[in-house]
């Protein structure tokens, strides 16, 4: 959505930021990114530079609000200054009254994801790409979801279950930070749970947390694409054709 100075749209600006960020990320992966349409069509065609025929259609959708707060007339989003002012004790802007806690609406968050995917599917069904010499029925259709900080917890969403009901969408992708470190944290938690579960039977067990820290050495900050592949689709998306490294 283009910026309109007479009617500023901070959430639209945030959506444009995500669009540019994802396209830039795809190019850093060594892929070509051909912009198709930013105004109601499919965003871009992503392809291997060595073989332009090997590619997929990509639509970028931003989940940039965790709902709308009627008390302060603001979106629960980092892109809405009204919301940020209402929860910040450092703000001097008059907001009527401040809000200090929110109930996380998981069902609302999942519904927002479903609505965005359905919106992407409608665009896919209506778009005509013959002028670009692209047969959309033979190309995987991938939707990249981008999340605002306040939008929720994507790792708690059953994306595979959602995809089963949307066979025209080949896959969902999103950016995931520091996957290696997160896997280490997960293993630590499993070790700690196992320790507390078994220590009454095996009193000589050593507390595993004493050794933690060494296995973080050498891990670097990373950002990779996390991919959810739709097994019910007729055009299967194979991420290994496009990414040297990705998260499944």
C-alpha positions as CSV (number, residue, x, y, z in Angstrom):
1,X,0.0,0.0,0.0
2,X,1.4,3.3,-1.1
3,X,1.9,6.1,1.5
4,X,-0.6,8.9,1.4
5,X,0.6,12.0,3.2
6,X,-3.0,13.3,3.6
7,X,-4.1,10.0,5.2
8,X,-1.0,8.4,6.6
9,X,-1.2,4.6,7.1
10,X,1.5,3.4,9.5
11,X,0.4,-0.2,9.1
12,X,0.6,0.1,5.3
13,X,4.1,1.6,5.6
14,X,5.0,-1.4,7.8
15,X,3.6,-3.8,5.2
16,X,5.7,-2.1,2.5
17,X,8.8,-2.4,4.7
18,X,8.2,-6.2,5.0
19,X,7.7,-6.5,1.3
20,X,11.0,-4.9,0.6
21,X,12.7,-6.9,3.3
22,X,11.5,-10.2,2.0
23,X,12.4,-9.4,-1.6
24,X,15.9,-8.3,-0.4
25,X,16.3,-11.5,1.6
26,X,15.4,-13.6,-1.4
27,X,18.0,-11.8,-3.5
28,X,20.6,-12.4,-0.8
29,X,19.8,-16.0,-1.2
30,X,21.1,-15.7,-4.8
31,X,17.6,-15.8,-6.3
32,X,16.0,-13.6,-8.9
33,X,12.9,-11.7,-7.8
34,X,10.7,-10.4,-10.5
35,X,8.1,-8.0,-9.3
36,X,4.7,-8.8,-10.8
37,X,2.2,-6.5,-9.0
38,X,2.0,-4.6,-5.7
39,X,-1.7,-3.6,-6.2
40,X,-3.9,-6.6,-5.9
41,X,-2.0,-9.2,-8.0
42,X,0.7,-11.6,-7.0
43,X,3.8,-9.8,-5.6
44,X,6.6,-11.6,-7.4
45,X,8.1,-14.5,-9.3
46,X,11.1,-16.0,-7.6
47,X,13.5,-18.1,-9.7
48,X,17.0,-19.6,-9.9
49,X,19.2,-17.3,-11.9
50,X,20.7,-20.2,-13.7
51,X,17.3,-21.4,-14.9
52,X,14.5,-18.8,-14.9
53,X,11.9,-21.5,-15.7
54,X,12.5,-23.0,-12.3
55,X,10.7,-20.7,-10.0
56,X,7.7,-20.1,-7.8
57,X,5.0,-17.4,-7.3
58,X,5.4,-15.5,-4.1
59,X,2.8,-13.4,-2.2
60,X,4.0,-11.5,0.9
61,X,1.4,-10.9,3.6
62,X,2.0,-9.0,6.9
63,X,0.3,-9.9,10.1
64,X,1.0,-6.6,11.7
65,X,-1.8,-6.3,14.3
66,X,-2.8,-8.3,17.3
67,X,-6.3,-6.8,17.2
68,X,-7.9,-3.4,17.7
69,X,-8.2,-1.8,21.1
70,X,-11.4,0.3,21.3
71,X,-10.4,2.0,24.5
72,X,-7.5,3.8,22.9
73,X,-8.7,3.5,19.3
74,X,-5.5,1.9,18.2
75,X,-4.2,-1.3,16.6
76,X,-2.2,-3.5,18.9
77,X,0.9,-3.2,16.7
78,X,4.4,-1.7,16.8
79,X,3.3,0.3,13.7
80,X,0.6,2.3,15.5
81,X,1.9,5.2,17.6
82,X,-1.3,5.5,19.5
83,X,-0.7,2.0,20.9
84,X,2.9,2.6,21.7
85,X,2.1,5.8,23.5
86,X,-0.6,4.1,25.5
87,X,1.7,1.5,26.9
88,X,4.8,3.7,27.4
89,X,5.2,5.5,30.7
90,X,7.8,7.7,29.0
91,X,5.4,9.2,26.4
92,X,4.1,12.7,26.9
93,X,1.3,12.3,24.4
94,X,-2.2,12.5,25.7
95,X,-4.0,9.2,25.2
96,X,-6.9,9.5,27.7
97,X,-5.6,6.6,29.8
98,X,-2.9,4.1,29.6
99,X,-3.1,0.3,29.1
100,X,-0.6,-1.9,30.9
101,X,-1.7,-5.4,30.1
102,X,-3.6,-7.3,27.4
103,X,-5.2,-10.7,27.1
104,X,-3.6,-12.5,24.2
105,X,-6.3,-13.7,21.7
106,X,-4.8,-16.8,20.1
107,X,-8.0,-17.6,18.2
108,X,-8.1,-14.1,16.8
109,X,-4.5,-14.4,15.8
110,X,-5.1,-17.6,14.0
111,X,-8.2,-16.2,12.3
112,X,-6.1,-13.2,11.1
113,X,-3.6,-15.7,9.5
114,X,-6.4,-17.6,7.8
115,X,-7.9,-14.3,6.5
116,X,-4.5,-13.3,5.0
117,X,-4.1,-16.7,3.4
118,X,-7.6,-16.6,2.0
119,X,-6.9,-13.1,0.6
120,X,-3.7,-14.4,-1.0
121,X,-5.6,-17.3,-2.5
122,X,-8.3,-15.0,-4.0
123,X,-5.5,-12.9,-5.6
124,X,-4.0,-16.1,-7.0
125,X,-7.3,-17.3,-8.4
126,X,-8.1,-13.9,-10.1
127,X,-4.6,-13.0,-11.4
128,X,-3.8,-13.4,-15.1
129,X,0.0,-13.9,-15.7
130,X,-0.1,-14.7,-19.4
131,X,1.5,-11.2,-20.2
132,X,4.5,-12.4,-18.1
133,X,4.7,-15.7,-19.9
134,X,4.0,-17.6,-16.7
135,X,1.6,-20.5,-16.4
136,X,0.5,-20.2,-12.8
137,X,-1.0,-23.7,-12.7
138,X,2.5,-25.2,-13.1
139,X,4.3,-23.0,-10.6
140,X,4.3,-23.5,-6.8
141,X,2.4,-20.7,-5.0
142,X,4.1,-19.7,-1.8
143,X,2.8,-17.2,0.8
144,X,5.4,-15.5,3.0
145,X,4.0,-14.4,6.3
146,X,5.6,-11.5,8.2
147,X,4.8,-10.9,11.8
148,X,4.7,-7.7,13.9
149,X,6.2,-8.1,17.4
150,X,2.7,-7.8,19.0
151,X,1.0,-10.1,16.5
152,X,1.3,-13.3,18.5
153,X,3.2,-16.5,18.7
154,X,3.6,-18.1,15.2
155,X,5.2,-21.3,16.7
156,X,1.9,-22.1,18.4
157,X,0.0,-22.2,15.1
158,X,-0.9,-25.4,13.2
159,X,0.2,-24.2,9.8
160,X,0.2,-27.7,8.3
161,X,-3.4,-28.2,9.4
162,X,-4.4,-24.8,7.9
163,X,-2.6,-25.6,4.6
164,X,-4.5,-28.9,4.2
165,X,-7.6,-26.9,3.5
166,X,-5.9,-24.6,1.0
167,X,-4.6,-27.0,-1.7
168,X,-3.7,-24.2,-4.1
169,X,-1.1,-22.8,-1.7
170,X,2.0,-24.9,-2.0
171,X,3.8,-23.7,1.1
172,X,4.0,-21.0,3.8
173,X,7.3,-19.4,4.6
174,X,8.4,-17.0,7.3
175,X,11.7,-15.7,8.7
176,X,13.1,-17.4,11.8
177,X,15.9,-16.0,13.8
178,X,18.7,-18.0,15.4
179,X,17.2,-21.5,14.8
180,X,20.4,-23.2,16.0
181,X,20.4,-21.4,19.4
182,X,16.6,-22.2,19.8
183,X,17.3,-25.9,19.2
184,X,20.0,-25.8,21.9
185,X,17.6,-24.1,24.3
186,X,14.9,-26.8,23.5
187,X,17.4,-29.5,24.2
188,X,18.4,-27.9,27.5
189,X,14.8,-27.8,28.6
190,X,14.4,-31.5,27.7
191,X,17.5,-32.4,29.7
192,X,16.3,-30.4,32.7
193,X,12.9,-32.0,32.6
194,X,14.5,-35.4,32.4
195,X,16.8,-34.6,35.3
196,X,13.9,-33.6,37.6
197,X,11.8,-36.5,36.5
198,X,14.5,-39.2,37.2
199,X,16.5,-37.8,40.1
200,X,14.3,-39.4,42.8
201,X,15.1,-42.8,41.2
202,X,18.8,-42.0,40.4
203,X,20.0,-39.6,43.2
204,X,23.5,-39.4,41.8
205,X,22.4,-37.7,38.6
206,X,24.4,-34.5,37.8
207,X,22.5,-31.3,37.3
208,X,22.8,-30.8,33.5
209,X,22.6,-27.0,33.8
210,X,26.2,-27.0,35.2
211,X,27.5,-27.7,31.7
212,X,25.4,-25.3,29.8
213,X,27.1,-22.4,28.0
214,X,29.8,-24.2,26.2
215,X,27.5,-25.5,23.4
216,X,26.6,-21.9,22.6
217,X,30.2,-21.1,21.6
218,X,30.5,-20.7,17.8
219,X,26.8,-20.2,17.2
220,X,26.2,-17.1,15.2
221,X,23.1,-14.8,14.8
222,X,21.2,-16.3,11.8
223,X,18.0,-15.5,9.9
224,X,16.6,-18.4,7.8
225,X,13.4,-19.1,6.0
226,X,11.1,-21.5,7.9
227,X,9.1,-23.6,5.4
228,X,5.8,-25.4,5.9
229,X,5.1,-27.6,2.9
230,X,1.5,-28.4,1.9
231,X,1.3,-32.1,1.2
232,X,-2.2,-31.8,-0.2
233,X,-1.2,-29.5,-3.1
234,X,-1.0,-30.5,-6.7
235,X,2.1,-28.4,-7.3
236,X,4.7,-29.3,-4.6
237,X,7.2,-26.7,-3.4
238,X,10.7,-28.1,-3.0
239,X,12.7,-25.5,-1.0
240,X,16.0,-27.4,-1.6
241,X,15.9,-26.2,-5.1
242,X,16.1,-22.6,-4.0
243,X,17.8,-22.5,-0.5
244,X,21.1,-23.9,0.6
245,X,19.8,-23.6,4.2
246,X,16.3,-23.5,5.5
247,X,14.3,-24.5,8.6
248,X,11.6,-27.3,8.3
